[in-house]
Amino acid sequence: MKAIRIHAFGGPEVYQVEEVPDPTAGAGQVLVAIEAVGVNFIEVYQRTGLYPVALPATPGSEAAGTIVSVGPGVTEFRAGDRVAWQGGSGAYAERATVPVERLVRLPQDVSARQGAAAMLQGMTAHYLACSTFPLRPGDTCVVHAAAGGVGLLLCQIARRRGARVIGTVSTPEKAGLARDAGADDVILYTEQDFEIEVKRLTDGAGVQVVYDSVGRTTFERSLRCLAPRGVMVLYGQSSGPVPPFDPQVLNQRGSIFLTRPMLGHYTATRAELLERANAVLGWVRDGTLRLRIEREFPLSQAGEAHRQLQGRATTGKLLLIPGA
């Protein structure tokens, strides 16, 4: 089968398409013929060495497809089942073995492409809005990168929970997408200081929570957007890691909170994984949650997908399609 392999850390050019042996499902695993792969920023961090992985490696932690065979001891799934998963590695390939504890069965009316687009970003938006800071009617939140993959889903879920959403974006086109996803107010950070605008929009009171996936370039001003005892949720660092800072700042800003969550800690048990995934996929199935799949690339063009993702010119989800 064909798979993307990385033998050294670096830019998108380090991705190579190689012929590798077909994997075999071991105990507690299934073998999946992959139909769609989600492209995510964590793979950028792994490729560059920011999150080091053992080399050589096949990246990819999110995909969907059809089970080809099951390994010893597997009773919950069988060949022919349509499934999706998030976690682990090895999804940038035509086939992959997946532990059954990470698998979710796709609803009948949800395609493999939708499944691959919804698992990581959808469950991330779910835990951010429903668990890390459970939004309630009357709350106001700031969503940075509101037209990005997580941002568009987070805006929708936040509105579903009754919160007021202030989104930040870089272009008028992205502003339109954020509004369509439910943002009440949208700030073009390329033309306006988002801190000043957030304070204006809240009459100086600040917001209950900031969801920040950008990191270095937004962090300090995001802290200043919070109301007393507000929560800063730093869940990514697309502009680079946040420099060290004095925790006394949290006191000075009004006893605010800072958390750096990750999806793995919010899907640590199978019960929690199924709860989140089934909620997200159920919303996709009934149209409550609208996915934006911006572009699909053949597996061999994984490097180009990464160039576009890192250029922050994308809105919504990028997919790799094996066999395309």
C-alpha positions as CSV (number, residue, x, y, z in Angstrom):
1,M,0.0,0.0,0.0
2,K,1.0,3.7,-0.3
3,A,1.7,5.7,2.8
4,I,3.3,9.1,3.6
5,R,6.6,8.7,5.5
6,I,8.8,11.2,7.3
7,H,12.5,10.4,7.9
8,A,13.6,13.8,9.2
9,F,12.0,16.8,10.8
10,G,11.5,19.9,8.6
11,G,9.1,21.6,6.1
12,P,6.3,20.0,4.0
13,E,9.0,18.7,1.6
14,V,10.0,16.0,4.1
15,Y,6.8,14.1,3.3
16,Q,7.5,11.2,1.0
17,V,5.1,8.7,-0.6
18,E,6.4,5.2,-0.2
19,E,5.2,1.6,-0.8
20,V,5.0,-0.2,2.5
21,P,3.6,-3.6,3.5
22,D,-0.1,-3.8,4.3
23,P,-0.6,-3.8,8.1
24,T,-2.3,-6.7,9.9
25,A,-4.8,-6.3,12.6
26,G,-3.5,-7.6,16.0
27,A,-5.4,-8.4,19.1
28,G,-8.0,-5.7,19.9
29,Q,-7.4,-4.0,16.5
30,V,-9.2,-3.7,13.2
31,L,-7.7,-3.1,9.7
32,V,-9.4,-0.1,8.0
33,A,-9.4,0.8,4.3
34,I,-9.1,4.6,4.6
35,E,-11.4,6.7,2.5
36,A,-10.6,10.2,4.0
37,V,-8.0,11.6,6.3
38,G,-8.2,14.8,8.3
39,V,-5.3,17.2,8.1
40,N,-4.6,18.9,11.5
41,F,-2.1,21.3,13.0
42,I,-0.8,18.7,15.4
43,E,0.8,17.0,12.3
44,V,2.6,20.3,11.5
45,Y,4.0,20.3,15.1
46,Q,5.1,16.7,14.7
47,R,6.6,17.3,11.3
48,T,8.7,20.2,12.4
49,G,9.8,18.5,15.6
50,L,7.9,20.8,18.0
51,Y,6.2,17.7,19.1
52,P,8.9,15.1,18.4
53,V,7.9,11.6,17.2
54,A,10.0,8.6,16.6
55,L,11.3,8.4,13.0
56,P,10.6,7.2,10.5
57,A,6.9,7.7,10.9
58,T,3.6,7.9,9.1
59,P,1.6,10.8,10.5
60,G,-2.1,11.2,10.8
61,S,-4.4,10.8,13.7
62,E,-7.9,11.3,12.2
63,A,-9.6,9.3,9.4
64,A,-12.6,7.3,8.3
65,G,-13.2,4.3,6.2
66,T,-14.5,0.7,6.1
67,I,-13.2,-2.2,8.2
68,V,-11.4,-4.8,6.1
69,S,-10.7,-7.3,8.9
70,V,-10.8,-7.6,12.6
71,G,-8.1,-9.0,14.9
72,P,-8.4,-11.6,17.7
73,G,-10.8,-10.7,20.5
74,V,-12.7,-8.1,18.5
75,T,-16.5,-8.5,18.9
76,E,-17.8,-4.9,18.8
77,F,-17.0,-4.4,15.1
78,R,-16.9,-6.6,12.0
79,A,-15.7,-6.3,8.4
80,G,-17.8,-3.9,6.4
81,D,-18.5,-1.5,9.3
82,R,-18.1,2.2,8.5
83,V,-16.0,3.8,11.2
84,A,-14.0,6.9,12.1
85,W,-11.4,7.6,14.7
86,Q,-9.1,10.2,16.2
87,G,-5.9,9.5,18.0
88,G,-2.6,7.6,17.5
89,S,-0.8,7.9,14.2
90,G,-0.5,6.2,10.8
91,A,-3.6,7.7,9.0
92,Y,-1.7,9.2,6.1
93,A,-2.0,5.9,4.3
94,E,-4.3,3.7,2.3
95,R,-4.8,1.3,5.2
96,A,-4.2,1.4,8.9
97,T,-4.7,-0.7,12.0
98,V,-6.7,1.0,14.7
99,P,-7.4,-0.1,18.4
100,V,-11.1,-0.7,18.8
101,E,-11.2,1.6,21.9
102,R,-10.6,4.6,19.6
103,L,-13.2,3.6,16.9
104,V,-16.6,5.2,16.5
105,R,-19.3,3.8,14.2
106,L,-20.4,6.3,11.6
107,P,-24.2,7.0,11.4
108,Q,-25.8,5.8,8.2
109,D,-26.3,9.3,6.8
110,V,-22.8,10.6,7.6
111,S,-20.1,10.0,4.9
112,A,-16.5,9.0,5.5
113,R,-15.5,12.5,4.4
114,Q,-17.8,14.1,7.0
115,G,-16.5,11.6,9.6
116,A,-12.9,12.5,8.9
117,A,-13.7,16.2,9.0
118,A,-15.7,16.0,12.3
119,M,-13.8,13.9,14.7
120,L,-10.8,16.0,15.9
121,Q,-12.1,19.5,15.3
122,G,-15.7,18.6,16.2
123,M,-14.8,17.0,19.5
124,T,-12.4,19.8,20.2
125,A,-15.1,22.4,19.8
126,H,-17.4,20.2,21.9
127,Y,-15.1,19.9,24.9
128,L,-14.2,23.5,24.7
129,A,-17.7,24.8,24.8
130,C,-19.3,22.0,26.9
131,S,-16.6,21.0,29.4
132,T,-13.5,23.3,29.7
133,F,-15.8,26.3,30.1
134,P,-19.4,25.1,29.8
135,L,-21.1,28.0,28.1
136,R,-24.5,29.2,29.4
137,P,-27.1,31.7,28.2
138,G,-25.8,35.1,29.0
139,D,-22.1,34.3,28.7
140,T,-20.0,36.1,26.1
141,C,-17.0,34.4,24.5
142,V,-14.2,35.4,22.1
143,V,-13.3,32.8,19.5
144,H,-10.0,33.5,17.8
145,A,-9.6,32.1,14.2
146,A,-13.3,32.0,14.0
147,A,-13.3,31.0,10.4
148,G,-10.8,28.1,10.9
149,G,-11.7,24.4,11.2
150,V,-12.4,24.4,15.0
151,G,-13.5,28.1,15.0
152,L,-16.5,27.6,12.7
153,L,-17.7,24.6,14.7
154,L,-17.1,26.3,18.0
155,C,-19.1,29.3,16.9
156,Q,-22.0,27.0,16.1
157,I,-21.9,25.1,19.4
158,A,-21.5,28.3,21.4
159,R,-24.6,29.7,19.8
160,R,-26.4,26.4,20.4
161,R,-25.7,26.8,24.1
162,G,-27.0,30.3,24.1
163,A,-23.8,32.3,24.4
164,R,-22.9,35.5,22.6
165,V,-20.0,35.0,20.3
166,I,-17.3,37.5,19.3
167,G,-15.1,36.1,16.5
168,T,-11.8,37.4,15.3
169,V,-10.7,36.8,11.6
170,S,-8.2,38.2,9.1
171,T,-10.4,39.0,6.0
172,P,-13.9,40.2,5.1
173,E,-14.5,36.8,3.4
174,K,-13.7,35.0,6.7
175,A,-15.9,37.5,8.6
176,G,-18.8,36.4,6.5
177,L,-18.1,32.7,7.2
178,A,-17.9,33.4,10.9
179,R,-21.2,35.2,10.9
180,D,-22.8,32.4,9.0
181,A,-21.6,30.1,11.7
182,G,-23.2,32.1,14.4
183,A,-20.8,34.8,15.5
184,D,-22.8,37.8,16.8
185,D,-19.9,40.2,16.3
186,V,-16.8,39.8,14.1
187,I,-13.5,41.7,14.5
188,L,-11.0,42.0,11.6
189,Y,-7.8,41.8,13.6
190,T,-5.8,43.0,10.6
191,E,-7.6,46.3,10.7
192,Q,-8.7,46.6,14.3
193,D,-7.2,46.0,17.7
194,F,-9.3,43.1,19.0
195,E,-8.7,44.0,22.6
196,I,-10.1,47.5,22.1
197,E,-13.0,46.2,20.1
198,V,-13.9,43.5,22.7
199,K,-13.9,46.1,25.4
200,R,-16.1,48.3,23.3
201,L,-18.5,45.6,22.5
202,T,-18.9,44.6,26.1
203,D,-19.0,48.1,27.5
204,G,-15.7,47.6,29.2
205,A,-16.9,44.5,31.2
206,G,-14.9,41.9,29.3
207,V,-15.9,38.4,28.4
208,Q,-16.3,35.2,30.4
209,V,-14.0,33.1,28.3
210,V,-11.5,33.5,25.4
211,Y,-10.9,30.4,23.2
212,D,-7.4,31.0,21.7
213,S,-5.8,28.7,19.2
214,V,-3.3,31.3,18.0
215,G,-0.9,31.6,20.9
216,R,2.0,34.0,20.8
217,T,0.5,36.9,18.9
218,T,-2.8,37.0,20.8
219,F,-2.1,35.7,24.3
220,E,-1.4,38.9,26.3
221,R,-4.3,40.9,24.7
222,S,-6.6,37.9,25.2
223,L,-5.9,38.0,28.9
224,R,-6.9,41.7,29.0
225,C,-10.2,40.9,27.3
226,L,-11.4,38.8,30.2
227,A,-13.9,39.8,32.9
228,P,-12.8,39.2,36.5
229,R,-12.6,35.5,37.2
230,G,-12.8,34.8,33.4
231,V,-11.1,31.9,31.8
232,M,-8.4,31.9,29.2
233,V,-8.5,28.7,27.2
234,L,-5.3,28.3,25.2
235,Y,-5.8,25.3,23.0
236,G,-3.3,25.9,20.2
237,Q,-0.3,27.9,19.1
238,S,-0.5,28.5,15.3
239,S,1.5,31.7,15.7
240,G,4.1,30.1,18.0
241,P,4.4,29.1,21.6
242,V,3.5,31.6,24.3
243,P,6.6,33.0,26.2
244,P,7.0,32.3,29.9
245,F,5.0,34.8,32.0
246,D,4.5,35.6,35.7
247,P,1.4,33.9,37.2
248,Q,0.9,37.1,39.3
249,V,-0.6,38.5,36.1
250,L,-3.6,36.3,36.6
251,N,-4.3,38.0,39.9
252,Q,-3.7,41.5,38.5
253,R,-6.2,40.8,35.7
254,G,-9.0,40.0,38.2
255,S,-8.2,36.5,39.5
256,I,-8.6,35.0,36.0
257,F,-7.9,31.4,35.1
258,L,-5.6,29.9,32.5
259,T,-5.9,26.4,31.1
260,R,-4.0,24.6,28.3
261,P,-6.3,21.6,27.4
262,M,-6.0,18.9,24.9
263,L,-8.5,16.5,23.4
264,G,-6.9,13.4,24.7
265,H,-7.6,14.4,28.3
266,Y,-11.3,15.0,27.4
267,T,-11.7,11.6,25.6
268,A,-9.7,9.6,28.2
269,T,-12.3,6.9,28.6
270,R,-14.3,5.1,26.0
271,A,-17.5,6.3,27.5
272,E,-16.4,10.0,27.2
273,L,-15.1,9.4,23.7
274,L,-18.4,7.9,22.6
275,E,-20.4,10.6,24.3
276,R,-18.6,13.4,22.5
277,A,-18.2,11.7,19.1
278,N,-21.9,10.6,19.0
279,A,-23.0,14.1,20.0
280,V,-21.0,15.7,17.2
281,L,-21.8,13.1,14.5
282,G,-25.5,13.3,15.5
283,W,-25.5,17.0,15.0
284,V,-23.7,16.5,11.6
285,R,-26.4,13.9,10.6
286,D,-29.3,16.2,11.5
287,G,-27.8,19.3,10.1
288,T,-27.4,21.1,13.4
289,L,-23.6,21.2,12.9
290,R,-22.5,22.3,9.5
291,L,-19.0,21.1,8.3
292,R,-17.0,23.2,5.9
293,I,-14.7,20.9,3.9
294,E,-12.7,23.5,2.0
295,R,-10.5,21.3,-0.1
296,E,-9.5,17.7,-0.8
297,F,-6.0,16.6,-1.8
298,P,-4.7,13.3,-3.1
299,L,-2.6,11.5,-0.4
300,S,0.5,12.3,-2.5
301,Q,-0.1,16.0,-2.0
302,A,0.1,16.0,1.8
303,G,2.9,18.5,1.7
304,E,0.8,21.0,-0.3
305,A,-2.0,20.6,2.2
306,H,0.4,21.5,5.0
307,R,1.6,24.6,3.1
308,Q,-1.9,25.9,2.8
309,L,-2.7,25.0,6.5
310,Q,0.4,26.8,7.8
311,G,-0.3,29.8,5.6
312,R,-3.5,30.3,7.6
313,A,-5.3,30.9,4.3
314,T,-7.7,28.1,4.9
315,T,-11.3,28.2,6.2
316,G,-12.7,24.9,7.4
317,K,-11.3,21.5,6.9
318,L,-8.6,20.0,4.6
319,L,-8.8,16.3,3.7
320,L,-6.4,13.8,2.1
321,I,-8.0,11.2,-0.1
322,P,-6.1,7.9,-0.6
323,G,-6.4,6.5,-4.0
324,A,-7.4,9.9,-5.6
